[in-house]
Amino acid sequence: MRVSVDLDVCQGHGVCHMSAPDVFELDETDGHAIVQVDPVPAELQDEAQLSADSCPERAISVS
């Protein structure tokens, strides 16, 4: 699984980091999500999908 964040859409709510702290970190300056692991290992895929589904801005895509 691959995960990407559209930084033009991300508003830095932090839901992704709360849902999948091993997949996402937050930029210290603006709170935008940064993908830490690419591709996402099998054991973290459910968390990554939950983050994408939970993003209020729909800024995260998985493939």
C-alpha positions in Angstrom: 0.0 0.0 0.0 1.2 3.5 -0.8 -0.1 6.6 1.0 0.1 10.2 -0.1 -1.0 13.5 1.4 -2.2 16.4 -0.7 -0.5 19.3 1.1 -2.7 21.8 -0.7 -5.7 20.2 0.9 -4.3 19.2 4.3 -5.2 21.6 7.1 -3.1 20.0 9.8 -6.0 18.7 12.0 -3.7 15.8 13.1 -6.4 13.1 12.9 -4.0 11.0 10.7 -1.3 11.1 13.3 -3.7 10.1 16.0 -5.0 7.2 14.0 -1.7 6.0 12.6 1.3 7.5 14.5 3.7 5.0 12.9 2.6 6.1 9.4 2.3 9.8 9.8 4.2 12.6 11.6 3.2 16.2 11.7 5.3 19.1 10.4 6.3 21.2 13.3 5.7 24.5 11.4 2.3 24.1 10.0 1.0 20.7 11.3 0.7 19.2 7.8 0.9 15.4 7.6 4.1 13.8 6.5 4.2 10.1 5.4 6.9 8.3 7.4 6.8 4.9 5.7 6.4 4.3 2.0 5.3 1.8 1.1 3.2 1.1 4.2 3.9 -2.4 5.6 1.1 -4.9 6.0 0.8 -4.5 9.7 0.1 -0.8 9.4 -2.2 -0.8 6.5 -5.4 -0.9 8.5 -4.3 2.2 10.5 -3.3 4.0 7.3 -6.7 3.3 5.7 -8.5 4.5 8.9 -6.5 7.7 8.7 -7.5 8.3 5.1 -11.1 7.5 5.9 -11.0 9.8 9.0 -9.3 12.8 7.4 -11.8 15.7 7.6 -10.3 17.3 4.5 -9.9 14.0 2.5 -6.3 15.0 1.9 -5.0 11.4 2.2 -5.1 8.9 -0.6 -4.2 5.2 -0.5 -3.4 2.9 -3.3 
